[in-house]
């Protein structure tokens, strides 16, 4: 009797497990169907989808540390829609962590799955040269910048932005949220930019702009989240001792001739009056000299950014770990080897400004495809 009761109990468990398995499968199918219905509805609504994948080999050699080699991958899925004549919206999903300066995912952890996060999501109103933008958006939607001296390419600010363009003149402004601390005195950034596009003689065009950055509730507060901890702090409290109200000036010249598709000369300078620290970057880019069957681009730039010329949260994460107080070179080469397929190499040779200490060399080899 005991054995029969035991068998009945086991059969009951198997029935429950089987029913549970069916429920799990049905749930998966329902979720898949819902995703397909939503995707179909989005396509009907006119959302334009684009995506890209990049594979990277990275070698990093920093004095005082063990050299590091690793594989990395990046995937991004972008969606844009024109809601009506004046309203548009967009979003992008990207791999990576909550590091604002990078969307790369290192290959690691025994084939574990990796995260996808909202890289940006925004709504934009446009009318007669004016644009009003809200949410999280690309920095290029906020400002014209000639280089990545203070804004890394993966950094997407969040807040509201207002822009105006007319006959080559452009005016940009924004109120950006740096952190939310549960009160009414959150750290904020204010941006105001005035610039002009010029068409000059001899096939030369130029862009020039002056930008003011103002900060609120930063001086005297703790370092911002995800800061690289290179800004000066009080020895007793650990709080920031400087304001970062800064003025930046940028210029780019574009030369376009028959035998050269494009030469670009650009420069940027920034100064923080509170700390008297400064930064600059000078860069030259060459495009498609003579040979056009494999479109290519070669860029070389030299930068110097003193410790407190700028907040240490928005720099290119590959340039000495996104720190301030650095100096050095960046060189890159890319070539379009096939439709929507690009090979590229990027090399950084940088060092800390603290007595030329701790030089770092970083090599990145990339294969990128767009879909």
N, C-alpha and C positions, 0 to 999 in steps of 0.2 A: 504493500500500500504506500509506504513512504517513497519507494522508487517511482511509482506511478504519479504520486503527487509532485515529486521533483521534476519528472518529465513534463507534466502539465505546466508547471511554473516556467520551465525553460521554453516550452512552446509559446507561452504567453509573451515572454520577453522577446522572442524572435518575431512574433506578430507585431508587437509594438514597435520594434526596431525597424521592421519592414515598412509599417505605416509611416514612421518618422522619416525614413529614407525617401518614400514617395512624396511626402509633404515637402521635404527639402528640394527634391527635383522639381516639383510643381512650382515652388517659390522661385527657383532659379529661372524656370521658363517664363513665369509671369514677369519677373524683373527684366528679362531679355526682351520680351514683347513690349513692355512699357518703354524701354530704351529705344526700340525700333519705331514705335509710334511717335515718341517725342522727336527723334531724329527726322522722321518723315515730315512732321509738322514744321520743324525748323527749316527744312529744305523748301517746303511750300511757302514759308514766310520770307524766303529770299536771303537767308543767311549764307554768306560766302565763307567757306572753310578753307584754311591753308594749314599746312603742317611741315615740319622739318625735323631731320634727325642728324645729329653730329656724333661721330666717333672720335675719340681723342686719346693719343698716347702722350703722357706728360712726365718729364724728367726734371727734378728739382734738386739743386745742389746749393746748400747754404752753409757757410763757414760755421763750424761749431755744432752742426747737426749731421745725422747720417743721411746720405743721398737717398732720395725717394723716387721710385718709378711706379706709375699706376695707369690703369686704363680708366677712361671716363666716357659717359654717354649723356647726351642731352636730347630730349624730345619735347617739342612744343606744338600745341594745337591751338589755332587762332580762329575766332569767328567774328565776323563783322556784318552788320545789317543797317541799311538805310531805312529807318522806321517811317519817316515821312519826309517832306521837302526840307524840313529844317532840323529834324532830330535823327541822330544816329547813335549806335551803341556797339560795344565790342568787348571781347574778353579773350584771354589766352591762358591756357593751362600749360604748365611746364614742370619738368622733373626738378629734383634738387631738394634742399632742406629749407629752413626759414632764413638762411643767409641771404640778405638782400643783394649781395654783390655777385652771386653765382647761381646758375641753374644747372650746373653739372652734377652728375651722379657718379660717384666712384664705384667701380665694380668690386664687390666685397661681400662678406657675411654669408658664405656658403650658398650662393644662388638665391638669397632672400629677395622678396619683392620690394619695390621701391615706391616712394611717394610721388604723387602728382599734386600740385598746388595751384591756386589761382595766382598767376603771374601779374595779371591786371584785369580790371573790369570797370567800365566807365560808361557814362552817357554824355553826349555832346550836342549842344545846340549851335547851329551856324546860321548866319544871316548877314549878307552884304559886307563881307570881309571880317566880320566879327565871329569869334568862337567862344563859347562858354562850356567848360569841361569840368566834370565832377566824378570822383571815385578814385581809383588807382589807375595810373596811365603811364605811358612811356615818357621819358624825360624829353625826347624830341617833340612830343606834343605840347610840352610846357615852354621850352626854351630852344633857341639856336645856340649851339656850342661848337666851337671849332676843333675841340680835342676832348680826350677823356682824362684831363688833368685832375678834375675834381668830381666828375660824374662818370662812373663806370657804365659800360654799355648794358649791363643787366639790371641796373638800379632803376626801379619804377616808383616815382614819388606818389603820394596820395594826399588828396585834399580837393581844392577847387582852383581852376585856372581860367584866366580871361585873356584873349588875344585879339589883335586887330592888324590887318594887312591892307595896304593901299599903295599902289604904284611904287613898289619896292621898299616902302617903309613898313617895319613891323614893330609892334609893341606887345610885350608879353608880361603878365603878372600872375601871381598865385599866392595862396595861403596854404601851406603844407603842414600836415600833422606829423611831428617827429615821434611822439609817444602819447599814450593816454594813461594818466596816473590816478584816475579815480577822483579827481577834484576839478577845480576850475582854473588851475594854473599849469596847464599842459605845455610842454615844450613845442614851439611852433617855429616855422621858417616863413619869412615873407620874401617874395621875389618880385623885382621890377626890372624889365629890360627894354632898351630902345636900340633899334638897329636899322640898317639900310642895306639893300642889295643894289650894286652898281654894275652897269654894263659899260665897260671902258673900250678904248680903241685897241687895235692889234689883237682882237679875239681874246680879250681879258675881261673876266667878270670878278667881282669882289663882294664879300659880305663883311660887315663890321658891326659890332655891337658893344654896348656897355651895360653891365648887369650889376644891380645892387642886391645883396642878400642881407636881410635883417633877421635877428633871432629874438625870441621871447622865452623867458623862463629856462634858459640854458646856463648862463653864468651863475655860479654858486650852487648848481644842482649836480647830481651824480652823472657820470658819463652815460651817454645815451645807450640804449640797447643795441647790441651787435657792434659796438665801437671797438676799434682795434687797440684802444688804451694807449695811444701815443700823444694825446693832448695833455697839456700840463694840468695837474691837480694839486690841491692843497695837501700838504703832508699830514695834517692832523685829521681833516674831515674826509679826504678823498674826493672832494667836489671840484668841479672845473673852476679855474680862476680867471679865465678870459671870456669875453664876449667874442662872437664870431661874425659880427656885422662886417661884411667884406665887400669890396668893389673888384669886379673882374672886367677885363677888356679883351675882346677877341677879334681876330682878323683872319680872313682866308682869301687867297688869290687863286683863280682858276684860269689856266692857259690852255687853249684848244687850237691846235694847228693841224695841217693836213697829214703830216708824217707822225704826229704824236696825238693820240686821242685825248690825253689830258695830263697836265702837271698841276698839282695842288700844293701851294705853300701856305702854311697856317701857323698861327701862334696864339697863345693865351697867357695872360698875366693876371695874378690875383694878389691882393694885399689886405691884411687885417690890421687896421690902425690900432686896435687895443693891444695887440701883442707885438706889433711892428714886424711880424713875420710875413714873408712873401712866397710866391710860387710862380713858376713859368713853365711853358712847354713850347718847343719849336719843332715843326714836323714838315717833311716833304714826302709827297706821294707821286709816283709815276704810273701811268696807265697805258697799256697797249702801244709801246713804242714800236712802230713799223710793222711788226708781226701781229696780225689780228686773228689768225685762225684759232689760237688758244688765248682768249682774253685773259689778261693777268693784271695784277696790281702789286706794286712794291712800295713799302712805306718805311720810313725811318724817323724816329722822334727822340728828342732828348728832353728830360724833365728834371725839375728840382722843386720840391714842395716842403717847406719848412714846417716844423712840428705844429705850430698853432696858426698857420695861414688859413686853415680850414678845419671844419669838424671831421673827425676820423671815422666816418660811417659810410660814405658814398663813393669812395675811390674804386678804381678797377681792382678787383680782388686778386688778380694775377700779378699786379705790380707791387712786389714786396708785401704780399698778404693784405693789400688794401690799407697800409699804414701811411701816416704822414711822417715827416722827418726823413725823406728819402731822396735819392738822386740817381739818375742812370738812364740807360737807353732801352728802347723797344724797337725791334725790327720785325716786319712781317712780309710774307709773300704769299699770294694766292693765285690760282689759275683755274679757269673753268674748263675742265677736261671733257665734259659732255653736257648734254642738256640737263639743267637742274642739278649738276654735280660739280663740286668744287673741292680741290685739294689746297691745303694751306699749311704754312709753318709760321709760328710766332716765337720770338726769342727775346727774353728780358735779361738784362745785365744791370743789376741795381745794388745799391749799398745804403746803409744807414748813414745819416749825417752826423751821428755821434762818433766823431773821430774816425770817420771812414770805416767804421766797424761792420762786421758781419755782412760781407758781400753775398749776394744771392744770384744764381743763374737758373733760369727756368726756360725749358724748351717744350713747346706744344706742337704736335703734328696732328692735323685734323682731316677728316673726310666728311663732307657735308652734302646732304641731298635734300631738295625741297619737293614737296608733293602738293 
